[in-house]
């Protein structure tokens, strides 16, 4: 390790502040010829920021640099990756020669292509899942011990260059061939080209292991697809069951597309009911009816489930109907969802009727006031006419 390039770990920490950031921005001004008035400088327009060799212990105060594409924080005293959440346009991040022990705080940097973590204290490669565009990863001279831990990086299909030298794992006999075998698309390892000869030799050495791994990965992928398909199928059955319940139930068709609440009074017997009882009482009865319906439906569903499980069904049910009763949870969830939908429809209709009644009452009161005003005015005119006579 070149001591001349290492940060002075005994030096006094210098925390990031407005003055430091302004100074760093001013260094960049010559590369921004369009900026003539220094008072017009906006941090949100700065694309690159260099903060190396400053003994910075903590990353902070960077939230205004939203357009930043490159950030250099190498050769400092940083112990934790943090304060980068707003730098969503960052494509280049250098954190080499620091005191970082854990990879974290990079979740929002989805555009990041180059990440340099060389010469730190990292023991595990982790928390990089969101960096789908990562092409260059430099993580040499850290504390990585197990070659198998590097397999975490296989998910990054765009990975072009990888540096691991200086870690304990790089001393393994089959280190270079292991990486070449498991990362066939990788072009550079430890700053050296992985040529075709090396890749071919690696494929031969790890042929059986690679075949086994591919089979395992395929099996895992198929299991995930099967699980997702089952979840989609269960949701489809549940939605279909809810739609079936809603479509066959009185309230759904009664209130459909009825913003003015005109359909309800036309239901046979409903007009008399509305005149006999106040709205609150009428709709309370509707809710009671829905509750009774729901309880009866639950009992019927439970009985049907038991009969299907025992294969004791008097009438042979179609396969699509049997699928609706595949699991107790699906059926009961569907019934509960349908019940909630029905109650909400009743509540909405009650609200619409009450609002309409209030509007009509207000209109009637306004008409009475207008009539009274007209009568008073007529009396006034009559009195004036009598005086003239």
ChimeraX attribute file (.defattr): number of C-alpha atoms within 10 A of each C-alpha:
attribute: neighborCount
match mode: 1-to-1
recipient: residues
	/A:1	8
	/A:2	5
	/A:3	7
	/A:4	7
	/A:5	11
	/A:6	16
	/A:7	19
	/A:8	16
	/A:9	13
	/A:10	8
	/A:11	11
	/A:12	12
	/A:13	16
	/A:14	14
	/A:15	13
	/A:16	18
	/A:17	11
	/A:18	10
	/A:19	9
	/A:20	14
	/A:21	16
	/A:22	13
	/A:23	11
	/A:24	16
	/A:25	20
	/A:26	13
	/A:27	11
	/A:28	15
	/A:29	15
	/A:30	11
	/A:31	11
	/A:32	12
	/A:33	7
	/A:34	8
	/A:35	13
	/A:36	11
	/A:37	7
	/A:38	9
	/A:39	7
	/A:40	8
	/A:41	16
	/A:42	12
	/A:43	17
	/A:44	13
	/A:45	13
	/A:46	20
	/A:47	18
	/A:48	18
	/A:49	18
	/A:50	16
	/A:51	20
	/A:52	19
	/A:53	17
	/A:54	20
	/A:55	24
	/A:56	22
	/A:57	18
	/A:58	18
	/A:59	16
	/A:60	13
	/A:61	13
	/A:62	19
	/A:63	13
	/A:64	14
	/A:65	22
	/A:66	19
	/A:67	17
	/A:68	22
	/A:69	19
	/A:70	20
	/A:71	19
	/A:72	17
	/A:73	24
	/A:74	27
	/A:75	24
	/A:76	26
	/A:77	25
	/A:78	23
	/A:79	17
	/A:80	17
	/A:81	16
	/A:82	14
	/A:83	15
	/A:84	20
	/A:85	14
	/A:86	16
	/A:87	24
	/A:88	19
	/A:89	18
	/A:90	24
	/A:91	19
	/A:92	20
	/A:93	19
	/A:94	20
	/A:95	24
	/A:96	25
	/A:97	24
	/A:98	25
	/A:99	21
	/A:100	22
	/A:101	17
	/A:102	17
	/A:103	18
	/A:104	14
	/A:105	15
	/A:106	20
	/A:107	14
	/A:108	16
	/A:109	23
	/A:110	19
	/A:111	18
	/A:112	24
	/A:113	20
	/A:114	21
	/A:115	19
	/A:116	21
	/A:117	25
	/A:118	25
	/A:119	24
	/A:120	21
	/A:121	20
	/A:122	21
	/A:123	17
	/A:124	17
	/A:125	16
	/A:126	14
	/A:127	14
	/A:128	18
	/A:129	14
	/A:130	15
	/A:131	19
	/A:132	17
	/A:133	17
	/A:134	23
	/A:135	18
	/A:136	20
	/A:137	19
	/A:138	22
	/A:139	26
	/A:140	23
	/A:141	22
	/A:142	22
	/A:143	18
	/A:144	22
	/A:145	16
	/A:146	15
	/A:147	16
	/A:148	10
	/A:149	14
	/A:150	18
	/A:151	14
	/A:152	14
	/A:153	17
	/A:154	13
	/A:155	11
	/A:156	18
	/A:157	15
	/A:158	15
	/A:159	22
	/A:160	17
	/A:161	21
	/A:162	23
	/A:163	21
	/A:164	22
	/A:165	20
	/A:166	18
	/A:167	20
	/A:168	16
	/A:169	20
	/A:170	21
	/A:171	13
	/A:172	12
	/A:173	9
	/A:174	15
	/A:175	14
	/A:176	17
	/A:177	20
	/A:178	20
	/A:179	22
	/A:180	25
	/A:181	22
	/A:182	20
	/A:183	20
	/A:184	16
	/A:185	17
	/A:186	21
	/A:187	18
	/A:188	17
	/A:189	18
	/A:190	17
	/A:191	13
	/A:192	11
	/A:193	12
	/A:194	20
	/A:195	11
	/A:196	12
	/A:197	9
	/A:198	14
	/A:199	23
	/A:200	14
	/A:201	14
	/A:202	20
	/A:203	19
	/A:204	12
	/A:205	15
	/A:206	17
	/A:207	13
	/A:208	11
	/A:209	13
	/A:210	15
	/A:211	11
	/A:212	12
	/A:213	13
	/A:214	12
	/A:215	12
	/A:216	12
	/A:217	12
	/A:218	12
	/A:219	12
	/A:220	12
	/A:221	12
	/A:222	12
	/A:223	12
	/A:224	12
	/A:225	12
	/A:226	12
	/A:227	12
	/A:228	12
	/A:229	12
	/A:230	12
	/A:231	12
	/A:232	12
	/A:233	13
	/A:234	17
	/A:235	14
	/A:236	13
	/A:237	21
	/A:238	23
	/A:239	18
	/A:240	14
	/A:241	23
	/A:242	20
	/A:243	15
	/A:244	13
	/A:245	19
	/A:246	19
	/A:247	12
	/A:248	10
	/A:249	15
	/A:250	12
	/A:251	19
	/A:252	16
	/A:253	13
	/A:254	16
	/A:255	17
	/A:256	12
	/A:257	11
	/A:258	13
	/A:259	13
	/A:260	12
	/A:261	20
	/A:262	12
	/A:263	15
	/A:264	18
	/A:265	14
	/A:266	11
	/A:267	10
	/A:268	9
	/A:269	10
	/A:270	14
	/A:271	12
	/A:272	10
	/A:273	14
	/A:274	16
	/A:275	11
	/A:276	11
	/A:277	11
	/A:278	10
	/A:279	17
	/A:280	12
	/A:281	13
	/A:282	17
	/A:283	17
	/A:284	14
	/A:285	12
	/A:286	17
	/A:287	17
	/A:288	13
	/A:289	12
	/A:290	20
	/A:291	15
	/A:292	12
	/A:293	14
	/A:294	18
	/A:295	14
	/A:296	12
	/A:297	16
	/A:298	16
	/A:299	12
	/A:300	12
	/A:301	17
	/A:302	16
	/A:303	12
	/A:304	17
	/A:305	21
	/A:306	15
	/A:307	13
	/A:308	17
	/A:309	13
	/A:310	9
	/A:311	11
	/A:312	12
	/A:313	13
	/A:314	8
	/A:315	6
	/A:316	10
	/A:317	11
	/A:318	8
	/A:319	8
	/A:320	10
	/A:321	11
	/A:322	14
	/A:323	17
	/A:324	20
	/A:325	22
	/A:326	16
	/A:327	13
	/A:328	14
	/A:329	11
	/A:330	19
	/A:331	22
	/A:332	17
	/A:333	15
	/A:334	23
	/A:335	22
	/A:336	15
	/A:337	18
	/A:338	21
	/A:339	21
	/A:340	13
	/A:341	16
	/A:342	23
	/A:343	17
	/A:344	13
	/A:345	17
	/A:346	19
	/A:347	15
	/A:348	14
	/A:349	22
	/A:350	18
	/A:351	14
	/A:352	16
	/A:353	17
	/A:354	15
	/A:355	14
	/A:356	15
	/A:357	13
	/A:358	12
	/A:359	12
	/A:360	12
	/A:361	12
	/A:362	12
	/A:363	12
	/A:364	12
	/A:365	12
	/A:366	12
	/A:367	12
	/A:368	12
	/A:369	12
	/A:370	12
	/A:371	12
	/A:372	12
	/A:373	12
	/A:374	12
	/A:375	12
	/A:376	12
	/A:377	12
	/A:378	12
	/A:379	12
	/A:380	11
	/A:381	12
	/A:382	11
	/A:383	11
	/A:384	11
	/A:385	10
	/A:386	8
	/A:387	8
	/A:388	6
	/A:389	5
